[in-house]
Amino acid sequence: MTDKIRRFLRDQQPATPCLVVDLDVVGENYDRLHRLLPRAEIYYAVKANPAVPVVRLLAEKGSCFDTASIHEIDLCLSAGAPAERLSFGNTIKKQSDIAAAFARGVDLFAFDSRAELEKLAAAAPGSRVFCRVLMDCAGAEWPLNRKFGCELEMARDLMLQARDLGLDPYGLSFHVGSQQTDLEQWDIAIGRTMMVFTQLNEAGIELRMLNLGGGFPAQYRRDIPALEAYADAINRAVERHFGNRMPRLIIEPGRGMTGDAGIIQSEVVLISEKGYQENRRWVFLDIGKFGGLAETMDESIQYRIRTPHDGGETGAVVLAGPTCDSADVLYDKADYKLPTALRIGDKVEIHATGAYTTSYSAVGFNGFPPLAEHYI
Ligand SMILES: *Cc1c(COP(=O)(O)O)cnc(C)c1O
């Protein structure tokens, strides 16, 4: 909680639920990543928080952007980021959207399959393409499973095919899983991709770029290593595997850029019990899974929650959202405890919610409006 956010909440008393983001923190996160990983170019993963003030600030700082759709591309362009600084990083794109991006000057595209490569060759001829390779995402609190990426052997073949299709076989990418806390994972991933660099080199293709993806953390309930430790692990791994044949490096922080910059303020709507023998209270907030806290799915992301009664006696709770959907339970198994003094109408703060919240909130489920947002 920054002073700026505290003052805003106190003076403005905004209606809840709402997200308040301190843009200074976003700027500091950018500067820190830039300072700690000076060799890597930063492509902010827009999907984490696509708010115009965030994108504009980062564009002014010289950031590049990893975009997932033609809509995010247009958002970045209108916020002042030139097309040369955009990457169309989704491996699942309509051919018409590829053509539209190419027409706007975007020249850097991700893919992980032969069929996508053919779309790129048809709609963005000669453009720079990079192949996403599969990682198992061990150690990540929000793993990305097998939806994205292909196996190394296939990646090698696809890069050869990219050349034959008239595209520029530019590099490889991976993502070690979001909110990754096992720093070894970058070494494993960089080592594996290095092997494909070598194999392709022997086949006459000199890859020029390695995209190290996201995975940088926000501070939730569990402890995380310092950002310095992430940078160390990554710097050491690229040195070890690439030495003096260093390609251009890209990182795509989403959560690590905006997560810690935001706080959601929420209000307690109901506190109840399910029976006379129950010793767990049910605490219903005015925000739930459909109001922006989608990452509580499977209780994966466990936010820090602050109340006006912190420090007093606590008791076990189930935390749930306000909608008439039984899936709208935030934490049941994760062992949350809240002060016994908590009352209906109390304001609670949900910390480190600047990433993957507003962009996940439903447009009007049960009639609740999308999560309100304030950028200060
Ligand atoms: C979502 C995503 C990111 C951002 O991941 P974080 O873990 O939030 O940093 C980066 N790159 C790609 C391709 C993504 O899809």
The ligand as an SDF file (V2000), in Angstrom:
LIG
                    3D

 15 15  0  0  0  0  0  0  0  0999 V2000
    0.6910  -13.7480  -20.3060 C   0  0  0  0  0  0  0  0  0  0  0  0
    1.9570  -13.6960  -21.0390 C   0  0  0  0  0  0  0  0  0  0  0  0
    3.0430  -13.0270  -20.4880 C   0  0  0  0  0  0  0  0  0  0  0  0
    3.0360  -12.3900  -19.1240 C   0  0  0  0  0  0  0  0  0  0  0  0
    3.2550  -13.3200  -18.1370 O   0  0  0  0  0  0  0  0  0  0  0  0
    3.4790  -12.8680  -16.6180 P   0  0  0  0  0  0  0  0  0  0  0  0
    3.7520  -14.1370  -15.9160 O   0  0  0  0  0  0  0  0  0  0  0  0
    2.2560  -12.1630  -16.1870 O   0  0  0  0  0  0  0  0  0  0  0  0
    4.6450  -11.9600  -16.5970 O   0  0  0  0  0  0  0  0  0  0  0  0
    4.1940  -12.9780  -21.2340 C   0  0  0  0  0  0  0  0  0  0  0  0
    4.2790  -13.5350  -22.4550 N   0  0  0  0  0  0  0  0  0  0  0  0
    3.2370  -14.1740  -23.0130 C   0  0  0  0  0  0  0  0  0  0  0  0
    3.3890  -14.7470  -24.3710 C   0  0  0  0  0  0  0  0  0  0  0  0
    2.0510  -14.2770  -22.3280 C   0  0  0  0  0  0  0  0  0  0  0  0
    1.0240  -14.9170  -22.8940 O   0  0  0  0  0  0  0  0  0  0  0  0
  1  2  1  0
  2  3  1  0
  2 14  2  0
  3  4  1  0
  3 10  2  0
  4  5  1  0
  5  6  1  0
  6  7  2  0
  6  8  1  0
  6  9  1  0
 10 11  1  0
 11 12  2  0
 12 13  1  0
 12 14  1  0
 14 15  1  0
M  END
$$$$
